[in-house]
Amino acid sequence: MCKKNKDTTTYRTKDSGGLLGFLAFLVTIFAAVLYLVALILDFIDVNRPKLIDTMRSVASTVTMCIVGLLGWKFVRYRSTWCKVLYAVLILIVVACVAVPMVIELVRN
């Protein structure tokens, strides 16, 4: 599928993730807290569906940003068509997340 470029042999055999791994860990905590608070607010019947939906959207968006960065670490040394495919997929995800949020803000 996506073949590695032949001139890239500088991979570490043991990598703890560095800064990106730490950010992914923090984002996982952040998203879990947001989802948990949204679930609790929904469970105790707080009549604020816009707040709950916004919290879930923010958690999803931040999580997708980290997933996108981790995906780029994989694609970075791959062939050009794989990078182009990745960029198109990222644009689709961004559009599918941003457009409904903008439409919701415009409606209210």
C-alpha positions as CSV (number, residue, x, y, z in Angstrom):
1,M,0.0,0.0,0.0
2,C,1.9,3.0,1.2
3,K,5.6,2.1,0.7
4,K,8.3,3.8,2.7
5,N,10.8,5.9,0.9
6,K,14.1,4.1,0.6
7,D,16.2,6.9,2.0
8,T,14.5,7.0,5.4
9,T,16.2,4.6,7.8
10,T,16.3,6.8,10.8
11,Y,13.7,5.1,12.9
12,R,14.2,4.5,16.6
13,T,13.5,1.0,17.8
14,K,12.3,2.1,21.2
15,D,10.3,5.4,21.3
16,S,8.2,6.4,24.2
17,G,6.3,8.9,22.1
18,G,8.1,12.1,23.1
19,L,6.1,15.4,23.2
20,L,3.4,14.0,20.8
21,G,2.8,11.0,23.0
22,F,2.5,13.2,26.1
23,L,0.0,15.5,24.2
24,A,-2.0,12.4,23.2
25,F,-2.1,11.4,26.9
26,L,-3.2,14.8,28.0
27,V,-5.9,15.0,25.3
28,T,-7.2,11.6,26.3
29,I,-7.6,12.8,29.8
30,F,-9.2,16.0,28.6
31,A,-11.6,14.2,26.3
32,A,-12.5,11.6,29.0
33,V,-13.3,14.4,31.5
34,L,-15.4,16.3,28.9
35,Y,-17.3,13.2,27.9
36,L,-17.9,12.2,31.6
37,V,-19.2,15.7,32.5
38,A,-21.4,15.7,29.5
39,L,-22.8,12.3,30.4
40,I,-23.4,13.3,34.1
41,L,-25.1,16.5,32.9
42,D,-27.3,14.5,30.6
43,F,-28.0,11.9,33.2
44,I,-29.1,14.4,35.9
45,D,-31.3,15.9,33.2
46,V,-29.7,19.3,33.0
47,N,-31.8,21.0,30.3
48,R,-28.8,22.4,28.4
49,P,-28.5,20.2,25.3
50,K,-26.4,22.8,23.4
51,L,-23.8,22.8,26.2
52,I,-23.6,19.0,26.3
53,D,-23.3,18.8,22.5
54,T,-20.7,21.5,22.4
55,M,-18.6,19.6,25.1
56,R,-18.8,16.4,23.0
57,S,-17.9,18.3,19.8
58,V,-14.9,19.9,21.5
59,A,-13.7,16.6,22.8
60,S,-14.0,15.0,19.4
61,T,-12.3,17.8,17.7
62,V,-9.3,17.9,20.0
63,T,-9.0,14.1,19.8
64,M,-9.1,14.2,16.0
65,C,-6.2,16.8,16.1
66,I,-4.0,14.4,18.0
67,V,-5.0,11.5,15.9
68,G,-4.1,13.6,12.8
69,L,-0.7,14.4,14.2
70,L,0.0,10.8,15.1
71,G,-1.2,9.8,11.6
72,W,1.2,12.3,10.1
73,K,4.1,10.6,12.0
74,F,3.2,7.4,10.1
75,V,2.7,9.0,6.7
76,R,5.6,11.5,6.8
77,Y,8.1,9.1,5.3
78,R,5.7,7.3,2.9
79,S,5.2,7.9,-0.8
80,T,3.7,11.1,-2.2
81,W,0.4,9.6,-3.2
82,C,0.0,8.4,0.4
83,K,0.6,11.9,1.7
84,V,-1.9,13.4,-0.7
85,L,-4.5,10.8,0.3
86,Y,-3.8,11.6,3.9
87,A,-4.2,15.4,3.3
88,V,-7.5,14.8,1.5
89,L,-8.8,12.6,4.3
90,I,-7.8,15.2,6.9
91,L,-9.7,17.9,4.9
92,I,-12.8,15.7,4.8
93,V,-12.7,15.2,8.6
94,V,-12.2,18.9,9.3
95,A,-15.1,19.8,7.0
96,C,-17.4,17.1,8.5
97,V,-16.6,18.4,12.0
98,A,-16.5,22.2,11.3
99,V,-19.4,22.6,9.0
100,P,-22.1,21.3,11.4
101,M,-20.6,23.4,14.2
102,V,-20.7,26.5,12.0
103,I,-24.3,25.7,10.9
104,E,-25.4,25.3,14.5
105,L,-23.8,28.6,15.5
106,V,-25.4,30.4,12.6
107,R,-28.9,29.0,13.3
108,N,-28.8,30.2,16.9
